[in-house]
């Protein structure tokens, strides 16, 4: 006999008709597992929330709420039931499994722009507006309950504390409604502290919008708001800060009257957003010098110690370590580590491309099914007409059809009025490649054009730089590339700029002189997809010159390399809309392997 804890079920456990795949997370009232249907072991994944206590009422509430909401930003309800064991009956709820990161994890791992945060705020407000119009309040809105999916879409989770007009009360009279203390409005906080004899104030739309303000204030500043509200020195545009400040107003009537009204205001603000909305919100962290006093650990208790002083010395040492940690935290507040941002963006880009590939396969299957059905219909129609013709043998033959004009031939397709051909790819080097036969075959198999990838740069340091001079690659780089099976004129697709969260609809990025970290989209030799490429850009001329000298694979290994942006001439043309001081390039570009920088 095996005893299980409902909070830590092993993989393979059967909960009615669902098989546990893995444990995902744990909340206040239940534990979430990734599950699959028992009869479909290779089928789609779902999320199953299992109650911690027998006969918990929270799950029936979440079932009621999810059944009322059909929205892309709300998990789709799939199934409900109760898992009966020897210790009781534990309710469970099955819903759509949502990939992605929590809103706060997403923000900590990236350096987003105000435009990106504004777009997320619009999605969150749209979800709440949809729910409010159907009489549903979430009542536990916070960043930990929001998932940012790889394609940038938001999903609002954990509707177990939700409320609707026909809902049975979950808490007794005189108790605060469910929620998280940091996100309670001032009115609910005052009641919580005073604890008057009369009933608790009713949670309403104004309280929900206050929680939205707390969530996005923390997202923009890395701290919770305090009264009186102050905005720290940051890169938040004034229009966005003004909207968040209004959400955090002390008086409920000073906040927006509804989520729909707030969404309308947000759309207007984003429509008039200027270039300042495209700057990273946080400063980039620079590691402290190794000689800095805050980087040196406290010395141990070496040498003679007076009897009875060991505890005091140890206490003083721990106090010093706490003080050093506070200094470090204050120094790194509202800062982002470039390498960490690049790694997280690489994961997001690969995940988004996996999702797009899956959607493309589904679309092809649907198109194929429609095509097969169409062919079958034509075959049945032809068979039916043929049968009818055989029956009507004595019927007079129909007159011949009028002549039909022939379709345009290949020579006619290029006539005036035809669609203009797509732009030709960049010219490639035509010189002979010094490759072995095997490597020549591999290089030729990759094709001569740069694949359209997804890729990203890191930081653009200010200050003009001259175009670099030609330079031979180091012997370390040549040897490293040989071991990695990388040969001259080999090409791969990359994503250019990691400063901003990956977006499928973004086609151009603004870059300037300075360091660059790009993400490799595809396997190339010994460098897998997701490899980070470190290099430098020069943007002051008519073209953008780029060189990469170091590669970091997803497992953390680094290699010396010699890559150039674009083709073997080492440059990429600026977009015609580029302005002085900045250069606009496609997000999806490519690199070429060289043995010398041109």
TAMO-V143580 format. One record per pair of residues at least 6 apart in sequence whose C-alpha atoms are under 6 Angstrom apart, sorted by the first residue. I is the first residue (numbers start at 0). GAP is how many residues later the second one is. Records with the same first field share a line. If there is no record, write none. Layout:
I->GAP, GAP
This chain:
6->24
10->9, 10, 11
11->7, 8
12->6, 7
14->68
16->21
17->18, 19, 20
18->16, 17, 19
19->15
20->13, 14
21->11, 12
22->10
23->8, 9
24->6, 7
25->6
28->23
29->20, 21, 22
30->18, 19
31->16, 17
32->14, 15
33->12, 13
34->10, 11
35->9
45->50, 51
46->47, 48, 49, 50
47->45, 46
48->43, 44
49->42
50->39, 40
53->34, 35, 36
54->35
57->102
60->99
61->97, 98
65->11
72->81, 82
73->81, 82
74->21
75->19, 20
76->18
77->16, 17
78->15
79->12, 13, 14
80->10, 11
81->7, 8, 9, 10
82->6, 7
98->50
99->47, 48, 49, 50
100->46, 47
101->42, 44, 45
102->40, 43, 44
103->39
108->232
109->231
110->169
111->168, 388, 389
112->165, 166, 167, 168
113->163
114->162
121->141
124->134
128->130, 131
134->29
135->27, 28
136->25, 26
137->21, 24
138->23, 40
139->39
141->73
142->72
144->12
145->9, 10
146->7, 8
147->6
149->198, 201, 202
150->201
160->17
173->25, 26
182->28
184->22, 25
205->46
209->37, 38
212->31, 34, 35
217->6
234->46
245->9
246->8
248->6
281->52, 53
282->52
283->51, 52
284->50, 51, 52
293->30
341->156
345->173, 184
442->47
449->140
450->42
451->136
452->40, 41, 68, 135
453->40, 41, 134
454->39, 40, 41, 63, 64, 132, 133
455->39, 40, 41, 42, 62, 63
456->39, 40, 41, 59, 60, 61
457->39, 40, 41, 58, 59
458->56
459->52, 53, 54, 55
460->52, 53
469->127, 128
470->125, 126
471->124
472->122, 123
476->83, 84
483->41, 42
484->40
485->39
487->105, 106
488->103, 104
489->102, 103
490->100, 101
491->98, 99
492->28, 96, 97
493->25, 26, 27, 95, 96
494->23, 24, 92, 93
495->22, 91
506->79, 80
507->77, 78, 79
508->75, 76, 78
509->73, 74
510->72
511->27, 70
512->24, 25, 26
513->22, 23
514->20, 21
515->18, 19, 20
516->16, 17
517->14, 15
518->11, 12, 13
519->9, 10, 11
520->8, 9
521->7
522->6
530->21, 22, 23
531->19, 20
532->17, 18
533->14, 16
534->12, 13, 14
535->10, 11
536->8, 9
537->6, 7
542->29, 30, 31
543->27, 28
544->25, 26
545->18, 19
546->16, 17
547->14, 15
548->11, 12, 13
549->9, 10, 11
550->7, 8
551->6
561->32
562->29, 30, 31
563->6, 27, 28
564->6, 26
565->6, 24, 25
566->25
567->24
573->10, 11
574->9, 10
577->6
